[in-house]
Amino acid sequence: MSDHWRVALRYAAWILAAAVVISGMLLLLYGAGHAWSFFYGAGAALLSFVSTALTISLFAGRSVAAGVMIGAGSFLVRLAFAAVVLGIPAYLGLWPVVPMLVAFAGVYVAENVAAMFRVARSRKEPAKLGTGNSAGERVSRRVGS
């Protein structure tokens, strides 16, 4: 299994566990409608989140132009998926909309926060200024400043 799939599935499992716990609390506090609404929104966002790993898999070994086309197409499909999956229950009034939207947005926030921490941990050493390797420093040496 590649690294991005391992990360995606690990984070999906953590988010799913958190969604179960929060849905359980909502069940106790507000009833089954709010709990199912929240769990449905989190599940829809998780499907969209894991599809990002699929998109990255499709990039592998492709040209830049093909990668851009795949990424743009994937983004549009995920956007349409979110609109349909969240819009239909909201339009039909199947359950409360706010918990569903909060869960969907919350998964995206959690995904970005987790990615931010992963990137920060993966950096071995911060960039050093004054090494002479940046384009701006090379230009300033040529100009004589």
Summary of the structure (lengths in Angstrom):
residues: 145
radius of gyration: 21.1
end to end distance: 51.0
largest distance: 71.5
contacts: 386
relative contact order: 0.12
helix: 82%
strand: 0%
